[in-house]
Amino acid sequence: MIFDPKWMPFWIEQTCRAAREDGFLPRCSARVPGLPFPDQRHPDIATWTAFCAARYFAETGDRSLFSKTIEVAGGTKKTTILDAIVSGLQWLLDHRGSHGMVLFLDGDWSDPLEEAGKLGIGESPWTTMALINALNNFVPVLRKIGSVDLADTFGAEITKLTGAVNSSAWDGNWYIRGIDDSGKPFSTASDPDGNVSLLMQAWAVLSGVSSPERTKLLVAAVDKNNKTSIGPILYGPPFLKQRPWIGRETAKMPGTCVNGSVYLHVSMMWSMVEFILGRPDQGLEVLHQSLALSEGGDLNKRKAIPLWMPNYWHGPHSQTPGQVGETMTSAGPPWFIVIMFEYVFGLKAEFDGLRIQPCFPSTWQTGSCQRPYRGSMLNFEFNRDSSIKGIVVTMDGKALEKQLIPSDLKMGSYNIKVIIGN
């Protein structure tokens, strides 16, 4: 979306058109028209839809997306895209378990945790964190377009959801992966394996659920249990014995796929967390570890295409540590791009403009990039200067206040110099 945001409304609309009568947003694929998608209850789609809509609005300022009328529920009902997004979020709020967290149902981010909540009792702290993250991003959109009462209502729900996660999903040093249909939590310190979930610790920070004190503890847990010379593994350690009541995730060979591999989608999530927490050197290390040609990368060991990010690298518990996984697809690359532009170079779209807040690793002295923004092309040049404090930004030779390129910028090409001080 950073490079060509016009595609985002299309995908948001296609997702919303799949909405069911009760507002539930199922998984769907507009890429293969007419191909039925498995009738699974994965509740996370509404969270991604709202999050993407918020990003699109910040990037473009386009309000027309929300008022567009579409047909949903198999063509039996008409609604606006805004109402479809809101109904999807409300569906999640209406489907919470006894601990106040969103139900697991047929899985969350991880498809193979399909047994944990099949009876409609188990709860997913991750989906709850994803919902909090979606609301954190979408509530400001609602205020901006005039839906103040709804924004207030959703804002109050953020507080309730955050309290539920912190009350029921914190295990003393990290956040657990879930609560199954029997009411038993898993990925706890008392479990024999599958203890520290990298996904959960990443989203505790990304969603804002974790307090500074708990963040220090979960970062220490990841550093100790998940960090390896190959990259951060998804579980530290993996599930070493199958737990059928949780799902297929526990049946996969340790160190492969979602059972303790270096799963690049989640590795990128953790890299983003490192930059958010002001640990750019650690964040850069994770980025390097994701690439086949990273420093010290051994293609004979990786058995990978050089310029390619696979789904995962085999983890240390596999018989072939560091080897490429079996699938070509990965959500890692777009996250990699977002990290580079929005966290390393610090160029992030807000409602009022493009914020400039770089977070360079200690070894970086210079950098440059181009970024399109609202019809203009921005050419950035970054340099360190230890003799100054803070960050100084000039655009075509003129000082730029508040490190913000205004959203009403006249279309054209601009040269921006960013000096990074102490």
C-alpha positions in Angstrom: 0.0 0.0 0.0 3.0 2.3 0.5 3.7 2.3 -3.2 0.2 1.9 -4.7 -2.6 2.5 -2.3 -5.3 2.4 -4.9 -5.4 -1.4 -4.6 -6.4 -1.3 -0.9 -10.1 -0.2 -1.4 -10.6 -3.1 -3.8 -9.4 -5.7 -1.4 -11.3 -4.1 1.6 -14.5 -4.1 -0.5 -14.1 -7.7 -1.6 -13.5 -8.8 2.0 -16.6 -6.9 3.2 -18.8 -8.3 0.4 -18.2 -11.7 1.9 -19.8 -10.6 5.2 -22.6 -12.9 6.5 -26.0 -11.9 7.8 -24.8 -11.6 11.4 -21.8 -9.4 10.5 -19.1 -12.1 10.6 -16.3 -11.6 8.1 -15.1 -15.0 6.9 -11.9 -15.8 5.1 -12.3 -15.3 1.4 -10.2 -15.1 -1.8 -11.1 -12.6 -4.6 -8.1 -13.8 -6.5 -9.9 -17.0 -7.7 -13.5 -15.9 -8.5 -16.1 -18.7 -7.9 -13.7 -20.8 -5.8 -15.4 -21.6 -2.5 -13.3 -21.0 0.6 -13.4 -23.6 3.4 -16.3 -22.8 5.8 -14.1 -22.2 8.7 -14.7 -19.8 11.7 -11.4 -17.9 11.8 -12.4 -14.7 13.6 -9.3 -12.5 12.7 -10.5 -11.2 9.3 -12.4 -8.3 10.8 -9.3 -7.2 12.7 -7.2 -7.1 9.6 -9.9 -5.3 7.6 -10.3 -2.5 10.1 -6.6 -2.2 10.5 -6.0 -1.9 6.7 -8.9 0.6 6.3 -7.3 2.8 9.0 -3.9 2.6 7.2 -5.5 3.4 3.9 -7.3 6.5 5.3 -4.1 7.8 6.9 -2.2 7.3 3.7 -4.7 8.9 1.3 -7.3 10.8 3.3 -10.0 9.2 1.2 -13.3 9.1 3.0 -15.4 7.8 0.1 -14.4 4.2 0.8 -16.5 4.1 4.0 -19.7 5.4 2.4 -19.7 3.0 -0.6 -22.8 0.7 -0.7 -22.2 -3.0 -1.2 -24.2 -6.2 -1.2 -23.4 -8.7 1.6 -24.9 -11.9 3.0 -24.9 -13.6 -0.4 -26.4 -10.5 -2.1 -29.5 -10.5 0.2 -28.5 -7.3 2.1 -27.1 -3.9 1.3 -24.9 -2.0 3.6 -21.9 0.4 3.5 -18.3 -0.6 3.8 -18.1 1.3 7.1 -21.1 -0.6 8.5 -19.6 -3.9 7.3 -16.3 -3.2 9.1 -18.1 -2.0 12.2 -20.4 -5.1 12.2 -17.3 -7.4 11.9 -15.7 -5.8 14.9 -18.9 -5.9 16.9 -19.3 -9.6 16.0 -15.9 -10.2 17.8 -17.0 -8.2 20.8 -20.2 -10.3 21.0 -18.3 -13.6 20.9 -16.1 -13.6 24.0 -15.6 -16.4 26.5 -15.8 -16.5 30.3 -12.4 -14.8 30.6 -13.5 -11.9 28.5 -11.3 -12.8 25.5 -12.5 -13.5 21.9 -13.3 -17.1 21.2 -10.8 -19.4 19.4 -13.4 -21.2 17.3 -11.5 -22.9 14.4 -8.2 -21.1 14.9 -6.7 -17.6 14.9 -3.6 -16.4 13.2 -2.5 -20.1 13.3 -4.7 -22.4 11.3 -3.4 -25.6 12.9 -4.7 -24.6 16.3 -8.1 -25.8 15.1 -9.0 -27.9 18.1 -8.4 -25.5 20.9 -11.8 -23.8 20.6 -13.9 -25.9 18.3 -16.6 -26.3 21.0 -17.0 -22.5 21.2 -15.5 -22.3 24.7 -11.7 -21.8 24.2 -10.4 -18.3 24.0 -7.6 -16.7 21.9 -5.5 -14.0 23.6 -4.0 -13.4 20.1 -7.3 -12.6 18.4 -8.1 -10.4 21.4 -4.8 -8.5 21.0 -5.5 -8.2 17.2 -8.9 -6.8 18.0 -7.4 -4.3 20.4 -4.9 -3.3 17.8 -7.6 -2.9 15.2 -9.7 -0.7 17.5 -6.7 1.4 18.5 -6.2 2.2 14.8 -9.9 2.4 13.8 -11.3 4.5 16.7 -9.4 7.6 15.5 -10.8 7.1 12.0 -14.3 7.0 13.5 -13.7 10.3 15.3 -12.2 11.8 12.2 -15.3 11.0 10.1 -17.8 12.1 12.8 -18.8 8.8 14.4 -18.0 10.0 17.9 -20.5 7.9 19.9 -19.3 4.7 18.2 -15.7 5.7 18.8 -16.4 6.2 22.5 -18.2 2.8 22.7 -15.3 1.0 21.0 -12.8 3.0 23.1 -14.4 1.6 26.3 -14.2 -1.9 24.9 -10.4 -1.5 24.4 -10.1 -1.0 28.1 -12.1 -4.1 28.9 -10.3 -6.3 26.4 -6.9 -5.2 27.6 -7.9 -5.9 31.2 -9.1 -9.4 30.2 -5.8 -10.3 28.5 -3.7 -9.0 31.3 -5.8 -10.8 33.9 -6.1 -14.2 32.1 -3.2 -14.5 29.6 -0.2 -13.3 31.6 1.8 -16.2 33.1 4.4 -14.3 35.1 7.1 -13.8 32.5 5.2 -14.0 29.2 1.7 -14.2 27.6 0.3 -17.6 27.0 -0.9 -18.8 23.6 -4.5 -19.7 24.5 -7.1 -21.3 26.7 -8.6 -24.5 25.3 -12.2 -25.8 25.4 -11.5 -27.5 28.8 -10.5 -24.2 30.3 -6.9 -25.1 30.5 -4.3 -22.5 29.4 -1.4 -23.6 27.2 2.1 -22.3 26.5 2.6 -21.7 30.2 5.7 -22.1 32.3 4.4 -25.3 33.7 3.9 -26.9 30.3 6.5 -29.5 29.3 7.1 -27.8 25.9 5.7 -25.1 23.6 6.2 -22.5 26.3 7.1 -19.1 24.9 5.2 -18.0 21.9 7.0 -15.4 19.8 3.7 -14.4 18.2 2.1 -13.6 21.5 4.9 -11.6 22.9 5.1 -9.6 19.7 1.5 -8.7 19.7 1.4 -7.9 23.4 3.7 -5.0 22.4 2.1 -4.2 19.0 -1.4 -4.0 20.5 -0.2 -1.9 23.5 -1.5 -4.6 26.0 1.8 -5.0 27.8 2.9 -2.6 30.5 6.5 -1.4 30.5 7.2 -3.7 33.4 5.7 -6.7 31.7 7.4 -5.8 28.4 10.8 -6.0 30.0 10.0 -9.5 31.3 8.6 -10.8 28.0 11.5 -9.4 26.0 13.9 -11.2 28.4 11.9 -14.4 27.9 12.2 -14.1 24.1 15.9 -13.3 24.3 16.4 -16.4 26.4 14.0 -18.9 24.8 13.4 -17.8 21.2 16.5 -16.1 20.0 18.8 -18.5 18.0 21.8 -18.0 15.6 19.3 -18.9 12.8 16.7 -16.4 13.9 13.9 -16.2 16.5 11.8 -19.4 16.6 8.0 -19.4 16.9 8.0 -21.4 20.1 10.8 -21.7 22.6 11.0 -24.6 22.8 8.6 -26.2 20.2 5.9 -28.7 21.0 7.8 -32.0 21.4 4.8 -34.2 22.0 1.4 -34.0 20.2 -1.5 -32.5 22.1 -4.6 -33.4 19.9 -6.9 -31.2 22.0 -5.0 -28.1 20.8 -4.5 -29.0 17.1 -2.2 -30.0 14.3 0.3 -27.4 15.3 1.6 -29.7 18.0 1.8 -32.7 15.6 4.2 -31.0 13.2 7.9 -32.1 13.4 9.7 -29.9 16.0 11.5 -27.0 14.3 9.4 -27.0 11.2 6.5 -24.8 10.0 4.5 -23.3 12.9 6.1 -25.7 15.5 9.3 -23.9 16.4 10.7 -22.9 13.0 12.0 -19.4 12.2 8.7 -18.5 10.8 9.4 -15.3 8.8 6.0 -13.7 9.1 6.3 -13.7 12.9 10.0 -13.0 12.8 9.1 -9.7 11.0 6.6 -8.9 13.7 9.3 -9.4 16.3 11.7 -7.2 14.4 9.1 -4.5 14.3 8.8 -4.8 18.1 12.6 -4.4 18.5 12.5 -1.1 16.6 9.4 0.1 18.6 11.3 -0.6 21.8 14.3 1.3 20.6 16.5 -1.8 20.0 17.3 -1.2 16.3 20.5 -3.3 16.3 18.4 -6.4 17.5 15.7 -5.5 14.9 18.3 -5.3 12.1 19.7 -8.7 13.2 16.3 -10.3 12.8 16.0 -8.8 9.3 19.4 -10.1 8.3 18.5 -13.6 9.6 15.4 -13.7 7.4 17.4 -13.5 4.2 19.2 -16.3 2.4 22.1 -14.0 1.6 22.4 -12.5 5.0 25.8 -12.0 6.6 27.2 -15.5 7.1 24.4 -17.1 5.0 25.3 -20.5 3.6 23.2 -21.2 0.5 24.4 -24.9 0.6 22.8 -25.1 4.0 19.8 -23.0 3.3 19.1 -24.7 0.0 17.2 -21.6 -1.0 16.8 -19.2 -3.9 19.2 -16.3 -3.0 16.8 -13.4 -3.4 13.8 -15.0 -1.7 12.0 -15.0 1.6 10.4 -18.4 2.2 7.7 -19.3 4.6 10.2 -20.4 7.2 13.7 -21.6 8.0 14.0 -24.9 9.8 14.7 -24.2 13.5 17.4 -25.7 15.7 15.1 -28.6 16.8 14.8 -29.8 13.2 17.1 -32.4 11.7 18.1 -29.8 9.1 18.5 -26.5 11.0 18.6 -23.4 8.8 17.2 -25.2 5.7 14.4 -23.6 3.7 10.8 -24.6 4.4 8.6 -26.4 2.0 6.3 -23.6 0.8 7.1 -20.5 -1.3 4.4 -18.2 0.1 5.1 -15.9 3.0 3.6 -12.8 4.5 7.1 -11.9 5.6 8.1 -9.6 2.6 5.4 -7.0 3.0 6.2 -6.7 6.7 9.9 -6.4 5.9 9.1 -3.4 3.6 6.9 -1.8 6.3 9.7 -2.2 8.9 12.2 -0.6 6.6 10.1 2.4 5.6 8.1 3.0 8.7 10.5 2.0 11.5 14.0 2.2 10.2 13.5 5.3 8.0 10.6 6.2 10.2 8.3 7.5 7.4 4.7 6.8 8.7 1.5 8.2 7.4 -0.8 9.9 9.9 -4.0 11.8 9.4 -2.3 15.1 9.2 0.8 14.2 7.3 3.8 11.9 6.9 5.7 11.6 10.2 9.6 11.4 10.0 11.0 9.5 13.0 13.9 7.3 12.0 15.4 4.6 14.2 18.8 3.7 12.6 20.9 0.8 13.8 24.2 2.0 15.5 26.3 0.8 12.5 24.3 3.0 10.0 25.7 6.4 9.2 23.8 7.2 6.1 20.8 6.1 4.1 18.4 7.0 1.4 15.1 6.0 -0.1 12.2 7.2 -2.2 8.6 7.2 -1.0 5.5 8.2 -2.9 3.0 10.2 -0.8 -0.4 11.6 -2.0 0.7 12.1 -5.6 4.2 13.4 -4.8 7.6 11.7 -4.9 9.7 12.3 -1.8 13.5 11.7 -2.1 15.0 11.2 1.4 18.6 11.4 2.4 19.6 10.5 6.0 22.9 11.3 7.7 24.2 11.0 11.3 25.7 14.0 13.1 26.7 13.5 16.7 27.3 17.2 17.1 23.5 18.0 17.2 20.7 16.7 19.4 17.5 15.3 18.1 16.4 15.2 14.5 16.6 18.1 12.0 14.6 17.9 8.8 14.7 20.2 5.7 12.6 19.9 2.6 14.1 21.6 -0.5 16.4 23.5 1.8 13.7 24.8 4.2 13.3 23.7 7.8 10.4 21.4 8.3 8.5 21.8 11.6 7.4 18.9 13.8 9.1 16.4 11.5 5.9 16.2 9.6 5.3 16.6 5.9 1.8 18.1 5.7 -1.0 16.0 4.0 -2.0 19.0 1.8 1.4 19.0 0.1 1.3 20.2 -3.5 2.0 17.4 -6.0 5.6 17.4 -7.2 9.0 16.0 -6.4 10.8 17.0 -3.2 14.2 16.4 -1.7 14.2 15.9 2.1 17.3 15.8 4.2 17.2 14.2 7.6 20.0 14.8 10.1 20.0 12.3 13.0 21.7 13.6 16.1 22.3 12.2 19.6 
